[in-house]
Amino acid sequence: MTDPGAVPTPQPRRGEPDERASPPRLLVWGVTGIGEIGRADDVAGLIAEAIATQGDALADRDVVVVTQKIVSKAEGKMVPVDPTDPRSHREVVEAESVRVLRRRDDLTITETKHGFVCANAGVDLSNVEAGWAALLPDDSDRSARRIRDGLRARAGVDVGVIVSDTFGRAWRRGLTDVAIGCAGIAALVDLRGSVDSLGRELHATEVAIVDELAGAAELVMGKADRVPVAVVRGGPDWWFRRGNVHDELVRPPAEDLFR
Amino acid sequence: MTDPGAVPTPQPRRGEPDERASPPRLLVWGVTGIGEIGRADDVAGLIAEAIATQGDALADRDVVVVTQKIVSKAEGKMVPVDPTDPRSHREVVEAESVRVLRRRDDLTITETKHGFVCANAGVDLSNVEAGWAALLPDDSDRSARRIRDGLRARAGVDVGVIVSDTFGRAWRRGLTDVAIGCAGIAALVDLRGSVDSLGRELHATEVAIVDELAGAAELVMGKADRVPVAVVRGGPDWWFRRGNVHDELVRPPAEDLFR
């Protein structure tokens, strides 16, 4: 079989910057020293303080990724569960769900009232005191907006904020962190209308950058709640706009092939 | 409702480093100047050369993320398709698949002969010359091992290598880059047996770090094939071991709730 030969490389047509010039360099780091979070704690203030204590400072167009757990704790989304009774956890999961997709042993995959499809409706017993479970925030996009507004007020910076959680996937083992809310950053970047390097229009290239950013942040966080916040610096200007996980990224059941 | 109070924070028990000490800082950058790839091109050699031309140098325990497209081109995985006949593409997709999961309009979700579940069996018409389609490598883990061996020979470095591709997901809109092969790096990091920050054992915390790394790399790549390689520097020592996407990360149909 003959391989295609080289052909001229046209310029990108719109939207996309020309990466040949200078692709971004991202720096990703974890924020330590935030400590245990309680109800009504000022998450933005604690983040700003912890970053300052580390000797760092936030800058405009940094992306601040905050794990759901501390957001839920600050928002009082803790409910009591009886650790000796598995039904107790299951009842909480069902109250958070609008639809059960699959059940096996003690794993339930549900669609949550927020529209997410995940294990056990995101109800989490780890990193919370025995006898309690952490629910997802009521509206994680709103949570992200509040933290973004708080960081503007506290630190004078205009940043993107992502609220992240750890989800499983169909077809692939292992968990990754994804975005359940965002503010000040696009959830999806639409590269349709760009041309590929051979000059043909690209199709179906909406990239979920907030999920990729949440995953990048997880890499510096570890799972033990000691690094509940990470910062990603160096993203290009065109990432930053009004963004929203619920409207942009949550796939409505009607357009979903797997519900 | 009363919130749980603060409790002592125990040390991690095994495996996991104590992130309080110093969480990693990751630097992610794109490699430009690799140019069009043809059959039998030495991908490792071209990567090493392009990085040197950029004024950078690889270091031990860097992670080198290489997009599937250039691997497929170098391995000669190009097949002719008739761009005027949609059946032509469909026949190629079916030849690459062992099972069709869903079909809607011109989108087919299949299980490929490699075990991946993705759109159109990963057969890609973008960034290849009209009249040709790029198939997935036969064994992307082997491809990653070859590139890793080549970088050791060419640049004298011991790196992790990930071959990445762009997949859609169930339940969430948008695409993200994931790993379809890896070498010299764990596909999954098992944090089970760690304790959470309140001292209870964590369950089900196998993190797919190669998928998170592939996503992080996509953020500096863009979609137009001009930045087909990225480097992630700063990962902790415990990421690096013999790794394998096929055995660690591809979920066998029997344990999959969505097949």
HADDOCK unambig.tbl for C-alpha pairs under 7 A between the chains (distance, minus, plus):
assign (segid A and resid 3 and name CA) (segid B and resid 38 and name CA) 6.70 0.50 0.50
assign (segid A and resid 3 and name CA) (segid B and resid 39 and name CA) 6.47 0.50 0.50
assign (segid A and resid 3 and name CA) (segid B and resid 78 and name CA) 6.93 0.50 0.50
assign (segid A and resid 4 and name CA) (segid B and resid 129 and name CA) 6.07 0.50 0.50
assign (segid A and resid 6 and name CA) (segid B and resid 36 and name CA) 6.37 0.50 0.50
assign (segid A and resid 19 and name CA) (segid B and resid 226 and name CA) 6.61 0.50 0.50
assign (segid A and resid 20 and name CA) (segid B and resid 32 and name CA) 6.46 0.50 0.50
assign (segid A and resid 20 and name CA) (segid B and resid 226 and name CA) 6.33 0.50 0.50
assign (segid A and resid 23 and name CA) (segid B and resid 30 and name CA) 5.92 0.50 0.50
assign (segid A and resid 23 and name CA) (segid B and resid 220 and name CA) 5.94 0.50 0.50
assign (segid A and resid 24 and name CA) (segid B and resid 29 and name CA) 6.56 0.50 0.50
assign (segid A and resid 24 and name CA) (segid B and resid 220 and name CA) 5.45 0.50 0.50
assign (segid A and resid 25 and name CA) (segid B and resid 28 and name CA) 5.64 0.50 0.50
assign (segid A and resid 25 and name CA) (segid B and resid 29 and name CA) 4.58 0.50 0.50
assign (segid A and resid 25 and name CA) (segid B and resid 220 and name CA) 6.76 0.50 0.50
assign (segid A and resid 26 and name CA) (segid B and resid 27 and name CA) 5.72 0.50 0.50
assign (segid A and resid 26 and name CA) (segid B and resid 28 and name CA) 5.02 0.50 0.50
assign (segid A and resid 26 and name CA) (segid B and resid 29 and name CA) 6.47 0.50 0.50
assign (segid A and resid 27 and name CA) (segid B and resid 26 and name CA) 5.72 0.50 0.50
assign (segid A and resid 27 and name CA) (segid B and resid 27 and name CA) 4.64 0.50 0.50
assign (segid A and resid 27 and name CA) (segid B and resid 28 and name CA) 6.42 0.50 0.50
assign (segid A and resid 28 and name CA) (segid B and resid 25 and name CA) 5.63 0.50 0.50
assign (segid A and resid 28 and name CA) (segid B and resid 26 and name CA) 5.02 0.50 0.50
assign (segid A and resid 28 and name CA) (segid B and resid 27 and name CA) 6.42 0.50 0.50
assign (segid A and resid 29 and name CA) (segid B and resid 24 and name CA) 6.55 0.50 0.50
assign (segid A and resid 29 and name CA) (segid B and resid 25 and name CA) 4.58 0.50 0.50
assign (segid A and resid 29 and name CA) (segid B and resid 26 and name CA) 6.47 0.50 0.50
assign (segid A and resid 30 and name CA) (segid B and resid 23 and name CA) 5.91 0.50 0.50
assign (segid A and resid 32 and name CA) (segid B and resid 20 and name CA) 6.47 0.50 0.50
assign (segid A and resid 36 and name CA) (segid B and resid 6 and name CA) 6.39 0.50 0.50
assign (segid A and resid 38 and name CA) (segid B and resid 3 and name CA) 6.74 0.50 0.50
assign (segid A and resid 39 and name CA) (segid B and resid 3 and name CA) 6.54 0.50 0.50
assign (segid A and resid 78 and name CA) (segid B and resid 3 and name CA) 6.95 0.50 0.50
assign (segid A and resid 102 and name CA) (segid B and resid 257 and name CA) 6.78 0.50 0.50
assign (segid A and resid 117 and name CA) (segid B and resid 171 and name CA) 6.40 0.50 0.50
assign (segid A and resid 126 and name CA) (segid B and resid 196 and name CA) 6.48 0.50 0.50
assign (segid A and resid 126 and name CA) (segid B and resid 202 and name CA) 6.47 0.50 0.50
assign (segid A and resid 127 and name CA) (segid B and resid 196 and name CA) 5.42 0.50 0.50
assign (segid A and resid 127 and name CA) (segid B and resid 197 and name CA) 5.74 0.50 0.50
assign (segid A and resid 127 and name CA) (segid B and resid 198 and name CA) 5.66 0.50 0.50
assign (segid A and resid 128 and name CA) (segid B and resid 198 and name CA) 6.76 0.50 0.50
assign (segid A and resid 129 and name CA) (segid B and resid 4 and name CA) 6.03 0.50 0.50
assign (segid A and resid 129 and name CA) (segid B and resid 198 and name CA) 6.59 0.50 0.50
assign (segid A and resid 170 and name CA) (segid B and resid 258 and name CA) 6.15 0.50 0.50
assign (segid A and resid 171 and name CA) (segid B and resid 117 and name CA) 6.42 0.50 0.50
assign (segid A and resid 171 and name CA) (segid B and resid 250 and name CA) 6.71 0.50 0.50
assign (segid A and resid 171 and name CA) (segid B and resid 251 and name CA) 5.27 0.50 0.50
assign (segid A and resid 171 and name CA) (segid B and resid 256 and name CA) 6.25 0.50 0.50
assign (segid A and resid 172 and name CA) (segid B and resid 249 and name CA) 5.60 0.50 0.50
assign (segid A and resid 172 and name CA) (segid B and resid 250 and name CA) 5.03 0.50 0.50
assign (segid A and resid 172 and name CA) (segid B and resid 251 and name CA) 4.92 0.50 0.50
assign (segid A and resid 173 and name CA) (segid B and resid 249 and name CA) 4.81 0.50 0.50
assign (segid A and resid 173 and name CA) (segid B and resid 250 and name CA) 6.14 0.50 0.50
assign (segid A and resid 173 and name CA) (segid B and resid 251 and name CA) 5.40 0.50 0.50
assign (segid A and resid 174 and name CA) (segid B and resid 188 and name CA) 6.48 0.50 0.50
assign (segid A and resid 174 and name CA) (segid B and resid 206 and name CA) 4.97 0.50 0.50
assign (segid A and resid 174 and name CA) (segid B and resid 207 and name CA) 5.03 0.50 0.50
assign (segid A and resid 174 and name CA) (segid B and resid 208 and name CA) 4.90 0.50 0.50
assign (segid A and resid 174 and name CA) (segid B and resid 249 and name CA) 6.81 0.50 0.50
assign (segid A and resid 175 and name CA) (segid B and resid 205 and name CA) 6.83 0.50 0.50
assign (segid A and resid 175 and name CA) (segid B and resid 206 and name CA) 6.01 0.50 0.50
assign (segid A and resid 175 and name CA) (segid B and resid 207 and name CA) 4.69 0.50 0.50
assign (segid A and resid 175 and name CA) (segid B and resid 208 and name CA) 5.62 0.50 0.50
assign (segid A and resid 176 and name CA) (segid B and resid 207 and name CA) 5.91 0.50 0.50
assign (segid A and resid 176 and name CA) (segid B and resid 208 and name CA) 5.93 0.50 0.50
assign (segid A and resid 176 and name CA) (segid B and resid 212 and name CA) 6.60 0.50 0.50
assign (segid A and resid 188 and name CA) (segid B and resid 174 and name CA) 6.49 0.50 0.50
assign (segid A and resid 196 and name CA) (segid B and resid 126 and name CA) 6.51 0.50 0.50
assign (segid A and resid 196 and name CA) (segid B and resid 127 and name CA) 5.44 0.50 0.50
assign (segid A and resid 196 and name CA) (segid B and resid 224 and name CA) 4.75 0.50 0.50
assign (segid A and resid 196 and name CA) (segid B and resid 225 and name CA) 6.98 0.50 0.50
assign (segid A and resid 197 and name CA) (segid B and resid 127 and name CA) 5.76 0.50 0.50
assign (segid A and resid 197 and name CA) (segid B and resid 224 and name CA) 5.42 0.50 0.50
assign (segid A and resid 197 and name CA) (segid B and resid 225 and name CA) 5.96 0.50 0.50
assign (segid A and resid 197 and name CA) (segid B and resid 226 and name CA) 6.95 0.50 0.50
assign (segid A and resid 198 and name CA) (segid B and resid 127 and name CA) 5.68 0.50 0.50
assign (segid A and resid 198 and name CA) (segid B and resid 128 and name CA) 6.79 0.50 0.50
assign (segid A and resid 198 and name CA) (segid B and resid 129 and name CA) 6.63 0.50 0.50
assign (segid A and resid 202 and name CA) (segid B and resid 126 and name CA) 6.50 0.50 0.50
assign (segid A and resid 205 and name CA) (segid B and resid 175 and name CA) 6.85 0.50 0.50
assign (segid A and resid 206 and name CA) (segid B and resid 174 and name CA) 4.99 0.50 0.50
assign (segid A and resid 206 and name CA) (segid B and resid 175 and name CA) 6.03 0.50 0.50
assign (segid A and resid 207 and name CA) (segid B and resid 174 and name CA) 5.02 0.50 0.50
assign (segid A and resid 207 and name CA) (segid B and resid 175 and name CA) 4.69 0.50 0.50
assign (segid A and resid 207 and name CA) (segid B and resid 176 and name CA) 5.91 0.50 0.50
assign (segid A and resid 208 and name CA) (segid B and resid 174 and name CA) 4.89 0.50 0.50
assign (segid A and resid 208 and name CA) (segid B and resid 175 and name CA) 5.62 0.50 0.50
assign (segid A and resid 208 and name CA) (segid B and resid 176 and name CA) 5.94 0.50 0.50
assign (segid A and resid 209 and name CA) (segid B and resid 219 and name CA) 6.99 0.50 0.50
assign (segid A and resid 212 and name CA) (segid B and resid 176 and name CA) 6.61 0.50 0.50
assign (segid A and resid 212 and name CA) (segid B and resid 212 and name CA) 6.78 0.50 0.50
assign (segid A and resid 212 and name CA) (segid B and resid 215 and name CA) 4.72 0.50 0.50
assign (segid A and resid 212 and name CA) (segid B and resid 216 and name CA) 5.71 0.50 0.50
assign (segid A and resid 213 and name CA) (segid B and resid 216 and name CA) 6.54 0.50 0.50
assign (segid A and resid 215 and name CA) (segid B and resid 212 and name CA) 4.72 0.50 0.50
assign (segid A and resid 216 and name CA) (segid B and resid 212 and name CA) 5.72 0.50 0.50
assign (segid A and resid 216 and name CA) (segid B and resid 213 and name CA) 6.55 0.50 0.50
assign (segid A and resid 216 and name CA) (segid B and resid 216 and name CA) 5.23 0.50 0.50
assign (segid A and resid 220 and name CA) (segid B and resid 23 and name CA) 5.91 0.50 0.50
assign (segid A and resid 220 and name CA) (segid B and resid 24 and name CA) 5.45 0.50 0.50
assign (segid A and resid 220 and name CA) (segid B and resid 25 and name CA) 6.77 0.50 0.50
assign (segid A and resid 224 and name CA) (segid B and resid 196 and name CA) 4.72 0.50 0.50
assign (segid A and resid 224 and name CA) (segid B and resid 197 and name CA) 5.43 0.50 0.50
assign (segid A and resid 225 and name CA) (segid B and resid 196 and name CA) 6.98 0.50 0.50
assign (segid A and resid 225 and name CA) (segid B and resid 197 and name CA) 6.00 0.50 0.50
assign (segid A and resid 226 and name CA) (segid B and resid 19 and name CA) 6.61 0.50 0.50
assign (segid A and resid 226 and name CA) (segid B and resid 20 and name CA) 6.29 0.50 0.50
assign (segid A and resid 226 and name CA) (segid B and resid 197 and name CA) 6.94 0.50 0.50
assign (segid A and resid 249 and name CA) (segid B and resid 172 and name CA) 5.62 0.50 0.50
assign (segid A and resid 249 and name CA) (segid B and resid 173 and name CA) 4.82 0.50 0.50
assign (segid A and resid 249 and name CA) (segid B and resid 174 and name CA) 6.82 0.50 0.50
assign (segid A and resid 250 and name CA) (segid B and resid 171 and name CA) 6.72 0.50 0.50
assign (segid A and resid 250 and name CA) (segid B and resid 172 and name CA) 5.03 0.50 0.50
assign (segid A and resid 250 and name CA) (segid B and resid 173 and name CA) 6.15 0.50 0.50
assign (segid A and resid 251 and name CA) (segid B and resid 171 and name CA) 5.29 0.50 0.50
assign (segid A and resid 251 and name CA) (segid B and resid 172 and name CA) 4.91 0.50 0.50
assign (segid A and resid 251 and name CA) (segid B and resid 173 and name CA) 5.40 0.50 0.50
assign (segid A and resid 256 and name CA) (segid B and resid 171 and name CA) 6.26 0.50 0.50
assign (segid A and resid 257 and name CA) (segid B and resid 102 and name CA) 6.79 0.50 0.50
assign (segid A and resid 258 and name CA) (segid B and resid 170 and name CA) 6.14 0.50 0.50
